[in-house]
């Protein structure tokens, strides 16, 4: 395994061997590299990863924080020699520019890397909110293994932790923090928890559940500033208070003071920023590669530049349910996009069947789901059933006789069926009206209306769940 570049690389395009370069060492990058090696045994393959770690899964970081796995348990491939055995080179560097005409990458170590075919699988990067104090010690995102190490050192039992953000990723981090025994507060700008995945009723139920588990939740609230609790008092009143021993910092207390938009101040030993992510595509500016929200791809995962592909959280692909291109930042979609992109890079024409917005979330033991157009569509209809005392909520969205989206909280019986109905775009006929009257009859509707072996297989899988 090569840990860096030693001098100029050969111009791989000058011989008959194709040089495939993959930007990104996450799940999409690794799956693409392995797929290429299977179908292109003689070609050269290089993965460029911007962290000095073995390729690992970010989704495993919460399990690392809980203590369920050690760092090696986050690795995507457990063998130390896996990539060397497959003759896949690993370069530790970050791409700063893509020269599509010269077919070269410019790296942050000052060197260049030539390619014949390129897959961009750089994933997402955390959004850094413009808040005073974000650079203070004790303020961290939860995105890399380095972040996890810093958080683990501070998130000791009884520590006061404030988390900014209660979206999908934030709820996963919250689960890990709570299991570490910290005193946890969560601040969310939206009017409910998981606002991009859940409607008002569902998001409110998740908040209620979290508060019964001892998490203090602030919604519709922003963090306005973070300051060190040991900072010298400012202003005339502050100086007077300090002079007579009142209102000064408590050297034994929490290290940070967080001011909220609701006027409250929360003390914390650790502040975690989980305010969302965005595609890591800034280095593509002026490259000529078309980017909207993410890197725009066709059904082959190819960009507008021939021979350059994109997959995973940085790619924008077609969603067959909404009829639009979307960035679907979930690992199953990333894996399938990587496989399809690699096959096309290998010369095997393969199309992506589409992506769907799929989310299944476990928040402190409460299961919630969101599929497709869960908010509903113009001219559509909705069936809703809520049992707040039992902690259950089900919302189904229809366009004509097709279920185009759904939300659920506390329903675990038919998660696979919900996904199958939305992704399969199954025409329900008279069963649509039956579901409008009784949304719980999802399995009956699926079995009655699904056509084709693949859909029946999905129903069998759903029954097993």
N, C-alpha and C positions, 0 to 999 in steps of 0.2 A: 504494500500500500504506500503510495507516495504522499507525503505530508505537505509538500510544497513544490514549487517549480525551481529547478536548478538551471538557470540559463535559458536561452531561447529554445522553443519547441520546434520540431520539424513541421514543415508545411504538409500536413497529412493529405491534402487534396492532390499532391503531385504524384501519388502512386495510385494503384488500383484499390487500395484499402480505404474505406470510408471512415472518417473520424466523427463520431457522434459525441457531442458535448451536451451535458445536462446541467443546467443551472439550478441548484437546489438539492440538498441531501436529506430531504424529508421523505415521507412515504411515497409520494408521487415520483420523486426522482429515483428512489431505489427500485421501485417496481418497474419503471421504464428501463433502467439500466439492465436489470435482470432479464426483461423481455427481449431487449435488443441482443443481449449475449446469447440467448437461446436461439434466436433466428438469424443472427449475424455472427457466427462463431469466429470469423477471421477479422472482423472490423475492430477498430480501436474505440474504446469507450472511456470517457472521462466525466466524473461527477465533480462539480465545483460547489463546495459548501462553505459558508461564511463563518462557521463556528469550529473551534478547535476541539471538537468532540467526535466520537464515532457517530454515524447517522442514527438518530433516535426519534422517538415519537413524542411530540408535545402533549398528546392526549394522555401519556403515561405520567406526566409530572404530578398531577394530583395524587396518584397512587404512591409516588415517591414521597410526597409530603406526609401522607398518612402513615407511611412506613410499610406498606404492603410489598413494595419492591425496593431493591437497592438500585444504584445508578445504572448498573449493567442491565437491570431489568427493563430499562427504558429503551435499550438499543433495539433497532429494527431487526438486526441480525446478530445473534448471540456469539457467533464464532469470531475470534480476533482476526482470522485470516480469510473470512468469507469473500471480501471484495478482491483481495489478492488472488485467491483461488480462481475467481472468475475473470481474472485479468481486467478488472475495472479499476482505473486509477482514481484516486481521491486527491483533489487539490483544495487546500484550505486557503481560500481567498474570496473576495467579494467583487462581483462585476460592477464596474462603474459606467461602462458604455458598451453598446453593441454596434459595431460597424458592419452593417448588412452588405455593403458593397464589397469590402475586403474580406468578409466572412471571418471576422476576428472579434474577440472579446478583449476589452481593456480591463485589467484587474487592479485592485487597490494596492497591490504590492509593486506596481509599476511595470509589470510584464503584460504581454499579450498572449492570447491563446487562439490558435486558428481552429476553425471547424468547417466541416462539410455540411453537417446537419445539426441543428440546435433545438433542444427542448428547454423552454423556460418553465421551471417549476419552483419558483422562488417563494411561493406561498404568500402568507400575510405577515403584516407587522403590526404591533400594538399601536393604537392611537395615543399620542401623548397630549393630554389636555393642557391648554395654556393657563396653568394655575401657578401662582407664586409659591415657591417652596418645593417644586417637584424635584429639584436637585439635592435636597437635603438628605443626609444619611438616614436610613430607615424608611425611605420611600422607594418602592420597587414595583415594576410590572411583574407579572408571573407568566413568563413566556419561554425562557431558556433554562437550561440546567444551571447556569450561573445564577439566574434569578432564584431558582428553587433553593440553591445552597444558602443564599443570603436570607431568604424568607425562613428557612428551617432554623437558622441561627437565632432569629428573633421571635418566632411564633412558638414560644414555650408555653406550657400549661399555665393559665392565669394571665398571660400577656394580653394587653389591650390592643386590639387590631381593628382598624377601620379600612373597609374595602370600598373603593369607588367603582360603581357599576354593578348592576344586577341583571345582566343579560345572560345568554346561554353559557358563555365561558365563565362569567362571574359566578354563576350558580354552581358550576363544577368546582371552582376554586373554593367557594364558601363551604362546600361539603368537606373538603380536605382540611380547611382551617378549623372547622367545628370539631372534627375528630381529633385534632391536636390539643383540644381543651382550652382554646383561647376565649377571651371575652370579646365577642364580635359585633361590630356595627357595620351596616351596609347602607350606602348612600346611592340613590338612583335618580337621575334627572327626569326620567319619564314618570308618568302618573301611575305606573304599576311596575311590578317586577316582570322581567323578560318581555319588554314591550314590543320587540320585533318578532316575537314568536307567539304571544298570547294576547287575547282580547282583554277588555277591562275586568270581566267577571273572573276569568281564569287567572290573570295576573294578580288580582286581589286575593284569590284563594291561596295562591302560592305564598303571598306575603303573610297572610294569617297563619299559615302552617309554619313558616319560618319563625314567627314570633312565639308560637307555642313551644318551639324548640330552643328558645332562649336567645335568638338573634334579634338585635334591635335594628329595625328597618326604617329608613327615611326615604319616602318616594316624593317626586316633585321637588327635589332638593338638589342643590349643587354644592360642591366644595368650592369655597371662594378663595381660601388661602391655607397654606400649611406653614407653620413656623416652629422653630425650636423652642421647647419649653424652657431651655436654659438661656435664651436670649436676654440680653440686658433690657430692663424696662425703658420704654421711650416716653417722651412727653413730660411735662412738668409734674402731673399727678403721679406718673409712674416713678419718676425719680424720688419724689417725696415718700411714696410708699416704700421704696427700696431703702431709703435712708433710715426709716423708723422700723424696718423689718417686717413690713406688711406687703403682701401681694407679690413678693419676689418668687423666683423659681424654686421649686422643690427638687433638690439634687437627687433625691431618692425616688421621685415620681416618674411618670411617663416622659419620654423624650420629645414628643411632638404635640403640638396644639393645632387642631383642625377647626377652622371657622366655616360654618355652613350658612347657606343663603336664608335659612329660617331663623337666623339670629343665634342659634346655639353654637357652643364650642365643645368639641369632643377631644379628650386627651387620648393619645395612642402611643404605644411602643413601636408600632409598625403600621404603615399605610401602604396598601396595595392598590395599584391602578389597573382596573379591568374595565376600561371604558370603551372597549370595542377594538376591532382590527380593520385594516384595509389592505388591499393587494399590494405586495412589495414590488412595485413596477416603476419607481421613480427614475431608475437608471436608464429607462427606455426613452426618455425625453430626447427628441431630435433623431431617434433611430429610424424613423419611417415605419415602425411597427404600429399598427392602429390599436389604440387603447381607448376604451370608454370607461366604465367603472373598473373593468379588468382588461386583460389582453383579449381582443376580439378574435374568436376562432370560428372555423367552419365545421362541417360535420365530420371532418377528418382530424380535427384539432389543429389544423394548420392556420397560421396567421395570414395576413395579406402578403407576406414575403415568402416566396416558395422556399421550402426546406427548413423553415423556422416554425416550430410548433409551441404550444403552451398547454399546460395541464395543471389541475389542482386549484388551490385557493386564489391564484393570481389570474386564472383563465375565466373568460366570459363565454359561456356556451349556451346553446339553445335549450330552453325548458319547454317540453312538449305540452305541459298542462297550462301554463300561462300564455304560451305562444310568443314569448319574449326571450331575449338573451339575458342570462343572470350569472352572477358569481355565486356558486353554491359551495360554501366553505365547510364541507363535511368530508370525512375521510373516505367513505364508500364511493362518492362521486369522484374524488381525487384519484383513487386507485383505478377506477374504470377509465377515466380520461387518460391516465398515464399508459395503461395497457393499449388503448386504441392509438394514441399518438405514437408509441414505440413501434407498433405493427406497421403503421404508415411510413415511419422513418425507415423501416426495414424493407419497404417496397411491397408490403401486403395491404392492398386497399381494404380499409375497414372503416365503417362509419359508427359514430356515437349515436346510440338510440335516443339520447337526450338526458337531461338532468332534471331532478325534481327537488323541490324544497322539502327536506325531510329532517325533522328534529324529534328526538326522544330524549327526555331529560329526567334525571333522578335528582330531586332537590331534597336532601335530608330524608330520603325515604319516600317522598311523594313523586309518583310518576306522572309526567305530563307529556303530551305529544302535539305536534303541529305538522300538518302535511298540506302541500299545495297552496292554493289561494284561501288560506284560513280566514282572511278578512271578508271573503265573499267577492262577488263580481257584479258589475252593473247589470241590472235586470234579473239578478238571480234571486233565489229563495233560501231561507235558513230554517233549520230545525234545531231546537235547543232544549236541553234537559239539565236542570241543576238541582242537586241535593246538597246544600251547604253543610247541614249537620253531619252528613256522611262524608264530606270532602270530595264530592264527585260532580263533574261538569262535563257535558258533551255538546259540541256544536258542530253541525254538519252544514256545508255550503253547497248549493246546487246551481247549475246552469242548465235549464231545461231538465232532462232526465239523467244528467251526469253529475256525480259528486265531484266537485272541483277542489274541495279543501275541507279540512276539519281541524278542530281543537279538542283536546280532552285533558282533564285533570282527574286523577284517581281511578281512571278506567284502564285496566291492564288486560282485560279478557280478549279484545279483538284488535290489538294494535296492528298486527299483520294484515288483517282484513281492511282496516282503514287505509293503510298504505296501498294495498292492492286495488281498491276501488278508485282511489285518486290517480295513481300512476297508470292503471289500465284504461282509464277514461271509459269505463263500462256503462253502456246504456241500460238504465234500470227499469225503464218502462213503468208498469204499474207499481213496482216496488219503490219507486221514488215517493209516491203518495203515502205508501205504508210507512216509510222511514220518516216522513214529515209528521206522522201521528205518533210513531214510536221509534225514536232514533236508536234504541238499543238492539234492533233486529238486523244489525249489520251482517252477521254471519249468514242468516237466512237469505238476505238480499244477494250476498256474494254467490252463494251456492246456486241460487236460482238463476242468476244472470250471467255469471262468468262463462266465457266461451273459450275453448282452446285448452290444450294440455298444460301449457305454461301457467295459465291463470288458475286451473284446477289444482296444480301443484302448489301454487301460492296459497290457496285456501287450506290445503292440507297442512302446510307449514304454519299457517295462522292458527289452526285448531290445536296444534301442538303447543302453541304459546298460551 
